[in-house]
């Protein structure tokens, strides 16, 4: 019997894997089945999900961004410092801090995109350098100390609710929905896929490849800024060591979700499933009392399996 095309798609397979994963952990641990744990999982993956939206666009173009974790820390600390200034009213300063944080993220991403597109420097090298620079700037402006005692209104972005849903989860859902529409229904989305499939052919067909690259990295930086502000609001502080190794977890989620490391293929529904899969994996292993080192081994195996399947599918 021939298997329908939709049931052989990457998205279907990863969603099926998530369902099977949930069944296994639900049988292993009664605590996994509780509503509180469901809310906890969604909050845990919200920041990674926000970052994964931008990373998906970057990786579809055939690039990568190793600086997002450091940008999360830089933006979070910058927004925390600004929100405590007494120049204007507290509410206005909180808004200024959030907007300034988003601007910092977008400018950092645009700078990386410019270097990659204009001078042809490999994305790995540029973003590795930006990762180091951003982390260094964070420690320079904080001296290694956490910026706490933030205004109560600042915390709504990370700890507030829209009806019964936590605000970070709502933000993540909106980004995945709108990002999917942009990728599948707009000319910009088609250009992103074309760039990742064959950059030279895209250029010869009239696509302004430099502009697309810069815009993609700018959007990625903007979302990293949003993740940084949201994380600082959730923690109630701007911590200089926040966001450590986030880039690795986010790249893992995107790869597990079916985005090709070579570019040209990927989707946001797949990335969402990959993010949920890794979030549920960590949560379920914690509830099953599996030690953290074994969890790292399990995550590594999952990543290797995803890359191997990607190679098989490409061949």
C-alpha positions as CSV (number, residue, x, y, z in Angstrom):
1,X,0.0,0.0,0.0
2,X,1.3,3.4,-1.0
3,X,1.8,5.8,1.9
4,X,0.2,9.3,1.3
5,X,2.6,12.1,0.6
6,X,1.5,14.1,3.5
7,X,2.2,11.2,5.9
8,X,5.8,11.0,4.6
9,X,6.5,14.7,5.1
10,X,9.1,15.8,7.7
11,X,6.4,17.8,9.6
12,X,4.1,14.7,10.0
13,X,7.0,12.5,11.1
14,X,8.2,14.9,13.8
15,X,4.7,15.6,15.1
16,X,4.2,11.8,15.2
17,X,7.5,11.5,17.2
18,X,6.2,14.2,19.6
19,X,3.0,12.3,20.2
20,X,4.8,9.0,20.8
21,X,7.2,10.8,23.1
22,X,4.4,12.2,25.2
23,X,2.7,8.8,25.4
24,X,5.9,7.2,26.7
25,X,6.6,9.9,29.3
26,X,3.0,9.9,30.4
27,X,3.2,6.2,31.1
28,X,6.5,6.6,32.9
29,X,5.6,9.5,35.2
30,X,2.1,10.5,36.4
31,X,3.4,14.0,37.0
32,X,4.0,14.4,33.3
33,X,0.2,14.3,32.7
34,X,-0.7,17.2,34.9
35,X,-1.9,20.6,33.7
36,X,0.8,22.4,35.8
37,X,3.5,20.4,34.0
38,X,2.0,21.2,30.6
39,X,2.1,24.9,31.4
40,X,5.7,24.5,32.7
41,X,6.8,22.8,29.4
42,X,5.2,25.6,27.3
43,X,7.0,28.2,29.4
44,X,10.3,26.4,29.1
45,X,10.1,26.2,25.3
46,X,8.7,29.7,24.8
47,X,12.1,31.5,24.7
48,X,13.7,28.8,22.6
49,X,10.7,29.0,20.3
50,X,11.0,32.7,19.7
51,X,14.6,32.3,18.9
52,X,13.9,29.3,16.6
53,X,11.6,31.3,14.4
54,X,14.5,33.6,13.4
55,X,17.0,30.8,13.3
56,X,14.8,28.8,10.8
57,X,14.9,31.7,8.4
58,X,18.6,32.0,8.7
59,X,19.2,28.3,8.2
60,X,16.9,28.1,5.2
61,X,19.1,30.6,3.5
62,X,22.1,28.3,4.2
63,X,23.4,30.4,7.0
64,X,23.7,30.0,10.8
65,X,23.8,32.4,13.8
66,X,25.9,31.4,16.9
67,X,25.4,34.8,18.5
68,X,21.7,34.6,19.6
69,X,22.4,33.4,23.1
70,X,24.8,36.3,23.8
71,X,22.4,38.7,22.2
72,X,19.7,37.5,24.6
73,X,22.0,38.4,27.5
74,X,23.0,41.8,26.0
75,X,19.5,42.8,25.3
76,X,18.1,41.6,28.6
77,X,20.8,43.5,30.6
78,X,20.4,46.6,28.5
79,X,16.6,46.7,28.9
80,X,16.9,46.0,32.6
81,X,19.3,48.9,33.1
82,X,17.1,51.3,31.0
83,X,13.9,50.3,32.7
84,X,15.2,51.5,36.1
85,X,16.2,55.0,34.9
86,X,14.1,57.8,36.4
87,X,14.2,60.1,33.4
88,X,10.5,59.7,32.7
89,X,7.6,57.8,34.3
90,X,8.1,54.1,35.1
91,X,5.7,52.9,32.4
92,X,7.2,55.0,29.7
93,X,10.8,54.0,30.7
94,X,9.7,50.3,30.6
95,X,8.4,50.8,27.0
96,X,11.6,52.7,26.0
97,X,13.7,49.8,27.5
98,X,11.8,47.2,25.5
99,X,12.0,49.1,22.3
100,X,15.7,49.9,22.8
101,X,16.3,46.2,23.5
102,X,14.6,45.2,20.3
103,X,16.7,47.9,18.4
104,X,19.9,46.5,19.9
105,X,19.1,43.0,18.7
106,X,18.0,44.1,15.2
107,X,21.1,46.3,14.7
108,X,23.4,43.5,15.9
109,X,21.7,41.1,13.5
110,X,21.9,43.6,10.6
111,X,25.6,44.2,11.2
112,X,26.3,40.4,11.0
113,X,24.1,40.1,7.9
114,X,26.0,43.0,6.3
115,X,29.4,41.5,6.9
116,X,28.2,38.1,5.6
117,X,26.4,39.5,2.5
118,X,28.7,42.4,1.5
119,X,32.1,40.8,2.2
120,X,31.4,37.1,1.8
121,X,32.7,36.2,5.3
122,X,31.3,32.8,6.4
123,X,28.3,33.1,8.7
124,X,30.0,30.8,11.2
125,X,33.0,33.1,11.6
126,X,30.9,36.4,11.8
127,X,28.4,35.1,14.3
128,X,31.1,33.4,16.4
129,X,32.8,36.8,16.6
130,X,29.5,38.5,17.5
131,X,28.8,35.9,20.1
132,X,32.1,36.7,21.8
133,X,31.7,40.5,21.4
134,X,28.2,40.6,22.8
135,X,29.1,38.5,25.8
136,X,32.1,40.6,26.5
137,X,30.1,43.8,26.3
138,X,27.5,42.4,28.7
139,X,30.2,41.8,31.4
140,X,31.8,45.2,30.7
141,X,28.6,47.1,31.4
142,X,27.5,45.0,34.4
143,X,30.9,44.1,35.9
144,X,29.5,40.6,36.1
145,X,26.6,41.5,38.5
146,X,23.0,40.9,37.8
147,X,20.7,43.9,37.2
148,X,17.7,43.3,39.6
149,X,15.0,45.3,41.3
150,X,13.1,45.9,38.0
151,X,9.8,47.8,37.8
152,X,6.8,45.6,38.3
153,X,5.3,46.6,35.0
154,X,8.4,45.2,33.2
155,X,7.6,41.7,34.5
156,X,4.3,41.5,32.7
157,X,6.0,40.5,29.4
158,X,7.6,37.5,31.1
159,X,5.1,36.6,33.8
160,X,1.8,38.0,32.7
161,X,-1.2,36.2,31.2
162,X,-3.5,36.7,28.2
163,X,-6.7,35.0,29.5
164,X,-5.1,31.8,30.9
165,X,-2.1,31.6,28.6
166,X,1.3,33.0,29.7
167,X,2.4,36.0,27.6
168,X,5.7,34.3,26.4
169,X,3.6,31.4,25.0
170,X,1.3,33.8,23.2
171,X,4.2,35.7,21.7
172,X,5.7,32.4,20.5
173,X,2.4,31.3,19.0
174,X,1.9,34.6,17.2
175,X,5.5,34.5,15.8
176,X,5.2,31.0,14.5
177,X,1.8,31.7,12.9
178,X,2.8,35.0,11.2
179,X,6.2,33.6,10.2
180,X,4.6,30.6,8.5
181,X,2.4,33.0,6.5
182,X,5.4,35.1,5.5
183,X,7.5,32.1,4.4
184,X,4.7,30.4,2.4
185,X,2.6,33.3,1.1
186,X,4.9,36.2,0.3
187,X,7.6,36.9,-2.3
188,X,10.1,37.4,0.5
189,X,9.5,33.9,1.7
190,X,10.1,32.5,-1.8
191,X,13.3,34.5,-2.0
192,X,14.5,33.0,1.3
193,X,14.0,29.5,0.0
194,X,15.5,30.4,-3.4
195,X,18.6,31.9,-1.7
196,X,19.2,28.7,0.3
197,X,18.6,26.5,-2.7
198,X,21.0,28.2,-5.1
199,X,22.4,31.6,-4.3
200,X,24.0,32.2,-7.7
201,X,20.9,31.2,-9.6
202,X,18.8,33.4,-7.3
203,X,21.1,36.4,-8.1
204,X,20.9,35.8,-11.8
205,X,17.1,35.6,-11.7
206,X,16.9,39.1,-10.3
207,X,16.7,38.4,-6.5
208,X,18.7,40.9,-4.5
209,X,20.4,38.3,-2.5
210,X,22.4,40.7,-0.4
211,X,19.3,42.5,0.7
212,X,17.5,39.3,1.6
213,X,20.4,38.1,3.7
214,X,20.7,41.3,5.6
215,X,16.9,41.4,6.2
216,X,16.9,37.7,7.4
217,X,19.7,38.4,9.9
218,X,18.1,41.6,11.0
219,X,14.8,39.7,11.7
220,X,16.8,37.1,13.6
221,X,18.5,39.7,15.7
222,X,15.1,41.4,16.4
223,X,13.7,38.1,17.6
224,X,16.8,37.5,19.7
225,X,16.1,40.9,21.2
226,X,12.5,40.0,21.9
227,X,13.6,36.8,23.5
228,X,16.1,38.7,25.7
229,X,13.6,41.2,26.9
230,X,11.1,38.4,27.6
231,X,13.6,36.3,29.5
232,X,14.7,39.3,31.6
233,X,11.0,40.1,32.4
234,X,10.4,36.4,33.4
235,X,13.5,36.3,35.6
236,X,12.9,39.7,37.0
237,X,16.5,40.6,36.3
238,X,19.0,41.1,33.6
239,X,21.7,38.4,34.1
240,X,25.0,38.6,32.3
241,X,25.2,34.8,32.1
242,X,21.8,34.3,30.7
243,X,21.4,32.7,27.3
244,X,24.4,30.5,27.7
245,X,24.4,27.8,25.0
246,X,20.9,28.8,23.9
247,X,22.2,28.9,20.3
248,X,23.0,25.2,20.4
249,X,19.6,24.2,21.7
250,X,17.9,26.4,19.2
251,X,19.9,25.1,16.3
252,X,19.1,21.6,17.5
253,X,15.4,22.3,17.6
254,X,15.5,23.7,14.0
255,X,17.5,20.7,12.7
256,X,15.2,18.2,14.5
257,X,12.3,20.0,12.9
258,X,13.5,19.2,9.4
259,X,15.4,22.3,8.3
260,X,18.3,21.4,6.2
261,X,21.8,22.5,7.3
262,X,22.6,23.1,3.6
263,X,19.7,25.5,3.2
264,X,16.7,25.6,0.8
265,X,14.4,23.4,2.9
266,X,12.6,23.8,6.2
267,X,9.3,25.0,7.7
268,X,8.1,26.7,10.8
269,X,5.6,24.0,11.7
270,X,8.5,21.6,11.6
271,X,10.6,23.9,13.8
272,X,7.7,24.2,16.3
273,X,7.5,20.4,16.5
274,X,11.2,20.2,16.9
275,X,11.2,22.7,19.7
276,X,8.3,20.9,21.5
277,X,10.1,17.5,21.0
278,X,13.3,18.8,22.7
279,X,11.4,20.6,25.4
280,X,9.3,17.5,26.2
281,X,12.4,15.3,26.1
282,X,14.1,17.4,28.7
283,X,11.0,17.7,30.9
284,X,10.2,14.0,30.7
285,X,13.8,12.9,31.5
286,X,13.8,15.2,34.5
287,X,10.6,13.7,35.8
288,X,12.0,10.2,35.2
289,X,15.0,11.2,37.4
290,X,17.5,10.8,34.6
291,X,20.7,12.6,35.5
292,X,21.6,15.7,33.4
293,X,24.7,14.1,31.8
294,X,22.6,11.3,30.4
295,X,20.1,13.9,29.1
296,X,22.9,15.5,27.2
297,X,23.8,12.2,25.6
298,X,20.2,11.6,24.6
299,X,20.0,15.1,23.1
300,X,23.2,14.5,21.1
301,X,21.8,11.2,19.8
302,X,18.6,13.0,18.7
303,X,20.6,15.6,16.8
304,X,22.8,13.1,15.1
305,X,19.7,11.1,14.1
306,X,18.0,14.2,12.7
307,X,21.1,15.1,10.6
308,X,21.4,11.5,9.4
309,X,17.7,11.5,8.3
310,X,18.3,14.8,6.5
311,X,21.1,13.3,4.5
312,X,19.1,10.3,3.6
313,X,16.1,12.5,2.5
314,X,18.4,14.7,0.4
315,X,20.0,11.7,-1.3
